[in-house]
Amino acid sequence: MARENSDVVTGKIVISMIFLLLCPASVLFLSGDWFWVEGWIFGIWFTTLSYLSMLYLIRKDPGLLAERFRKPGTGNEEPWDRYVVYALMLGFMAWLVLMPLDAKRFRWTAAFPLWLKACGGIALLPSFFLLYRSYTGNPFVSPLVRIQAERKQRVVSTGVYGFVRHPMYLGAILMMLGTPLLLGSRCGALVGAALTLLLAARIVGEEKMLARELDGYEEYTKKVKYRLVPFVW
């Protein structure tokens, strides 16, 4: 049985590695230009972040790796969150597909000026840091809104979690807004803005659950006052 479970996990890791490589490759393919500089910048950024995070989890935190593979609707996930997870998945795929089609292949919208593309590229730097440090600093950063009682979940308030209460969401938002700016896609920016609003709504529901069910979370909210953006919200 242990061997079978190990084989299942190994299979999931291999599939995830392939998927994470196909995501940036699909951006270049859909653009119709394999020499698209901005596309390569995003591809290298995305692949480096994804593979570093995956390798860290494989070596240092297999428990969190297994949690990241958990399917929506399992583990006492909040019932409403299952629909949010599927909406985020669909939105992410639409985001990936629309950006190269809009910015390069069909040019549906006007191009962004160079300075705005540079701002998008710069936004990916703190995004990388926040996303990676969320994985390495919080062993309970589940993709689902649920209390991990079987893993003895506790409040994490150090590292990037001492900056804002949801640093992974902030990193994801910087990616979803910064990438379309870098690539020059207004359609991608609109999808990124919609996903940002969806994540903000998810935060509200998630925090209600955490305050109700996770010991010490209310005290944590008094220590770290801002959910997502310092001095704003």
C-alpha positions as CSV (number, residue, x, y, z in Angstrom):
1,M,0.0,0.0,0.0
2,A,2.8,2.4,0.9
3,R,4.5,1.6,-2.5
4,E,1.2,2.3,-4.3
5,N,0.8,5.7,-2.5
6,S,4.4,6.6,-3.3
7,D,3.7,5.8,-7.0
8,V,0.6,7.9,-7.0
9,V,2.4,10.9,-5.5
10,T,5.3,10.4,-8.0
11,G,2.9,10.4,-10.8
12,K,1.2,13.6,-9.6
13,I,4.6,15.3,-9.3
14,V,5.5,14.3,-12.9
15,I,2.2,15.5,-14.3
16,S,2.5,18.7,-12.4
17,M,6.0,19.3,-13.7
18,I,4.9,18.8,-17.2
19,F,1.8,21.0,-16.8
20,L,4.0,23.8,-15.2
21,L,6.3,23.7,-18.2
22,L,3.4,23.6,-20.7
23,C,1.8,26.8,-19.3
24,P,4.6,29.2,-20.4
25,A,5.2,27.2,-23.6
26,S,1.6,27.6,-24.5
27,V,1.9,31.4,-24.2
28,L,4.7,31.3,-26.8
29,F,2.9,28.9,-29.0
30,L,-0.4,30.9,-29.0
31,S,1.5,34.1,-29.7
32,G,2.8,32.7,-33.0
33,D,6.2,34.1,-32.2
34,W,8.8,31.8,-30.6
35,F,11.2,34.8,-30.3
36,W,8.8,37.0,-28.4
37,V,11.0,38.6,-25.7
38,E,8.3,39.4,-23.2
39,G,6.9,35.9,-23.6
40,W,10.3,34.4,-22.8
41,I,10.7,36.7,-19.8
42,F,7.4,35.5,-18.4
43,G,8.1,31.9,-19.3
44,I,11.5,31.9,-17.5
45,W,10.0,33.6,-14.5
46,F,7.0,31.2,-14.2
47,T,9.1,28.1,-14.8
48,T,11.8,29.1,-12.3
49,L,9.2,29.9,-9.6
50,S,7.2,26.8,-10.2
51,Y,10.1,24.4,-10.2
52,L,11.9,25.9,-7.2
53,S,8.7,25.8,-5.2
54,M,8.0,22.2,-6.3
55,L,11.5,21.0,-5.5
56,Y,11.4,22.7,-2.1
57,L,8.2,20.9,-1.2
58,I,9.5,17.5,-2.4
59,R,12.6,17.8,-0.3
60,K,11.5,19.8,2.7
61,D,7.7,19.6,3.1
62,P,6.1,16.5,1.6
63,G,3.1,17.1,3.9
64,L,2.3,20.4,2.2
65,L,3.0,18.9,-1.2
66,A,0.3,16.3,-0.5
67,E,-2.0,19.1,0.7
68,R,-1.4,21.1,-2.5
69,F,-2.6,18.0,-4.5
70,R,-5.8,17.9,-2.6
71,K,-8.9,17.9,-4.8
72,P,-11.6,20.5,-4.4
73,G,-14.6,19.4,-2.2
74,T,-12.5,17.2,0.1
75,G,-11.1,17.6,3.6
76,N,-14.0,19.6,5.0
77,E,-13.4,22.4,2.6
78,E,-15.9,25.3,3.0
79,P,-18.8,24.3,0.6
80,W,-18.8,27.7,-1.2
81,D,-15.0,27.5,-1.8
82,R,-15.3,24.6,-4.2
83,Y,-17.0,26.8,-6.8
84,V,-14.4,29.6,-6.2
85,V,-11.6,27.1,-6.8
86,Y,-13.1,26.0,-10.2
87,A,-13.7,29.6,-11.1
88,L,-10.1,30.5,-10.4
89,M,-8.9,27.5,-12.4
90,L,-11.0,28.5,-15.4
91,G,-10.0,32.2,-15.0
92,F,-6.3,31.3,-14.9
93,M,-6.6,29.2,-18.1
94,A,-8.5,32.0,-19.9
95,W,-5.8,34.5,-18.7
96,L,-3.0,32.4,-20.1
97,V,-4.8,31.9,-23.5
98,L,-6.1,35.5,-24.0
99,M,-2.8,37.3,-23.3
100,P,-0.7,35.9,-26.3
101,L,-3.7,36.0,-28.6
102,D,-4.4,39.6,-27.7
103,A,-0.9,41.0,-27.4
104,K,0.8,39.2,-30.2
105,R,-1.2,37.0,-32.6
106,F,-4.3,39.0,-33.3
107,R,-3.5,42.4,-31.5
108,W,-7.1,42.9,-30.5
109,T,-6.2,45.9,-28.3
110,A,-3.6,48.7,-28.5
111,A,-0.1,47.9,-27.3
112,F,1.1,49.3,-24.0
113,P,4.0,51.8,-23.8
114,L,7.4,50.5,-22.9
115,W,7.3,52.1,-19.4
116,L,4.1,50.3,-18.6
117,K,5.6,47.0,-19.7
118,A,8.6,47.7,-17.5
119,C,6.3,48.2,-14.6
120,G,4.7,44.9,-15.2
121,G,8.0,43.2,-15.3
122,I,9.1,44.9,-12.1
123,A,5.8,43.7,-10.4
124,L,6.9,40.1,-11.0
125,L,9.9,40.5,-8.7
126,P,8.0,41.0,-5.4
127,S,5.4,38.5,-6.8
128,F,8.2,35.8,-7.0
129,F,9.4,36.6,-3.5
130,L,5.9,36.5,-1.9
131,L,4.8,33.3,-3.6
132,Y,8.0,31.4,-2.9
133,R,8.3,32.6,0.7
134,S,4.6,31.7,1.3
135,Y,5.4,28.1,0.5
136,T,8.6,28.0,2.5
137,G,7.2,29.9,5.5
138,N,3.8,28.4,5.9
139,P,3.4,24.6,6.0
140,F,-0.4,25.0,6.0
141,V,-0.8,27.1,2.8
142,S,-3.6,24.9,1.3
143,P,-5.2,25.6,-2.1
144,L,-8.5,25.0,-0.3
145,V,-10.3,27.1,2.3
146,R,-10.4,24.5,5.1
147,I,-9.0,23.8,8.6
148,Q,-6.3,21.1,8.5
149,A,-7.1,19.5,11.8
150,E,-5.4,16.3,10.8
151,R,-2.1,18.3,10.3
152,K,-2.5,20.2,13.6
153,Q,-2.8,23.6,11.7
154,R,-1.7,26.6,13.6
155,V,-1.4,30.3,13.0
156,V,1.8,31.4,11.1
157,S,2.7,35.0,11.8
158,T,6.4,35.2,10.9
159,G,8.2,36.0,7.6
160,V,6.0,37.3,4.9
161,Y,3.0,36.6,7.1
162,G,4.2,39.3,9.4
163,F,3.8,41.7,6.5
164,V,0.2,41.0,5.4
165,R,-2.2,38.2,6.4
166,H,-2.4,36.8,2.8
167,P,1.0,37.2,1.2
168,M,0.4,34.4,-1.3
169,Y,-2.7,36.1,-2.6
170,L,-0.8,39.4,-2.9
171,G,1.9,37.6,-4.9
172,A,-0.7,36.0,-7.1
173,I,-2.4,39.3,-7.7
174,L,0.9,40.9,-8.6
175,M,1.5,38.1,-11.1
176,M,-2.0,38.3,-12.6
177,L,-1.8,42.1,-13.1
178,G,1.9,42.4,-13.8
179,T,2.1,39.7,-16.5
180,P,-0.5,41.2,-18.8
181,L,1.2,44.6,-18.4
182,L,4.6,43.0,-19.3
183,L,3.1,41.2,-22.3
184,G,1.0,44.2,-23.4
185,S,-2.5,42.6,-23.1
186,R,-5.5,44.7,-22.1
187,C,-7.7,41.5,-22.2
188,G,-5.3,39.8,-19.9
189,A,-5.3,42.8,-17.5
190,L,-9.2,42.7,-17.4
191,V,-9.2,39.0,-16.6
192,G,-6.5,39.6,-14.0
193,A,-8.6,42.3,-12.4
194,A,-11.6,40.0,-12.3
195,L,-9.5,37.3,-10.6
196,T,-8.2,39.9,-8.1
197,L,-11.8,40.7,-7.1
198,L,-12.6,37.0,-6.8
199,L,-9.5,36.5,-4.5
200,A,-10.5,39.5,-2.4
201,A,-14.0,38.0,-1.9
202,R,-12.4,34.7,-1.1
203,I,-10.3,36.3,1.6
204,V,-13.4,37.7,3.3
205,G,-15.0,34.2,3.5
206,E,-11.7,32.5,4.5
207,E,-11.1,34.9,7.3
208,K,-14.5,34.3,8.8
209,M,-13.8,30.6,8.9
210,L,-10.3,31.2,10.4
211,A,-11.5,33.5,13.1
212,R,-14.3,31.0,14.0
213,E,-12.2,27.8,13.9
214,L,-8.5,28.4,14.2
215,D,-7.2,29.2,17.6
216,G,-5.2,32.4,17.8
217,Y,-6.3,33.8,14.5
218,E,-8.2,36.8,16.0
219,E,-5.1,37.8,17.9
220,Y,-3.1,37.5,14.7
221,T,-5.4,39.9,13.0
222,K,-4.7,42.5,15.7
223,K,-1.0,42.0,15.3
224,V,-1.0,42.1,11.4
225,K,-3.7,44.6,10.6
226,Y,-3.8,44.4,6.8
227,R,-5.2,41.5,4.8
228,L,-3.6,42.2,1.4
229,V,-2.2,45.7,0.9
230,P,-0.5,47.6,3.8
231,F,-2.3,50.8,4.9
232,V,-5.2,50.0,2.4
233,W,-7.0,46.7,3.3
